[in-house]
Amino acid sequence: MPWNSNNDLCFFWKLGEDGGVLQEFLTNNLSLWDFRAKVGDFVGGILGAIFSLAGFFLLYTTFQKQKEFSLKISIDNRFYEMLRLHKENVDETECTNPILKTRFLGG
């Protein structure tokens, strides 16, 4: 059977004169293998598009979560780096006044 866009386009919903692929199969105008091939093409085309769209949205969501996590890690690293620098500055500070040394440097 040669390809005809009128017969192959949206064959499950087509309600024209021939009734679509299912009616062709039931009236023995279409072989079992041709019917299976057309159904497989239809299902594969629909499911392929759905899975592709779902994959795109999952990939987008993954990138957004990765961006948020990266920002959180960056903030944490910056905080701990500043804390380390403050500790180094306190350790390097020299104070000769015993009252100030006890009150501000803890020792």
N, C-alpha and C positions, 0 to 999 in steps of 0.2 A: 504494500500500500504506500504510495508516494506521500511525502509530507505535504500537508495542506494546513495552513495556519488557521483556517476556520474550524477544522476538526481537532487540532491539537491544543489550541489555546483555551485554557480553563475548561477542560473536558468534563470535570465533575459537576460544574455548575451550569453547563450549557444546556439549555432547554429548547433548542431549535428543532428543526425537522427530524434530524437523526437521533436526538436525545442524548448525545455524548457517547463516550467510550464504553460506559457500562451497558448501555442499550445495544451497542454494536456487538459487544461480547455475548450478551444474552441471546441475541438473534443469530449467533454464529457467523456474523460478518467479520469478526476479528478473532484471530487464533489466541489460544491461551498464553503463548509466549509474548505475542504483541501486547496483549492486555496487561500482563505482568510488567512488561517493559515500560508501558505508558504510566501505569500506577507507580512503579518504582521511580521513574523520572519525576513525576509529580510530587510524591512524598519526599524524595531526596532534595528536590528543589526547595520545597517549603521548609523542611527541617534544617537543611543547610543554611538557609537565610536566618532562621530563628536562632540556631546555635551560633552563627557568626555574630549576630546582634548581641546575644547574651554574652559571648566572649569579649566583645568590645566593651560592654558595660562593666564586666568583671575586671578587665584590664584597667579601665579608667578608675574604678574604685580602688584597686590595688595601688595605683600611682598616687592617688589622693591620700590614702592611709600612709603610704611610705613617706610622702612629703610632710605630713603631720608628725610622724615619728622622728624624722630627721630633724625637724625644727625643735622638738622636745629634747632630743639628745644634744643638739647644739646649745640650747639654753642651759642644760645641766652641765655640760662641759665648761661653758663660760663661767658659770657660778663657781664650780670647784677650782678652776684655774685662778679666779680672783681670790678665793679663800686661801689657796696655797701661797699666792703672792703676798697677801696680808700677813700670813704666818711668818713668811720669810722676812718681811719688813719689821715685824715685832721682834723677831729673834735678833735681827741686826741692830736694833735700836739700843743705844747705850744711854743710861741715865745714872748720874752720880748722886742725885738727891734720893735718900732712902724712903722718904714719904711718898714721893711721886712714883718711885720704882715699885713700891708695894701696891699703891693704889691703881696705877695704870698698866703696869707690866706684870703684875702678879708675882713678884718675887723679888 
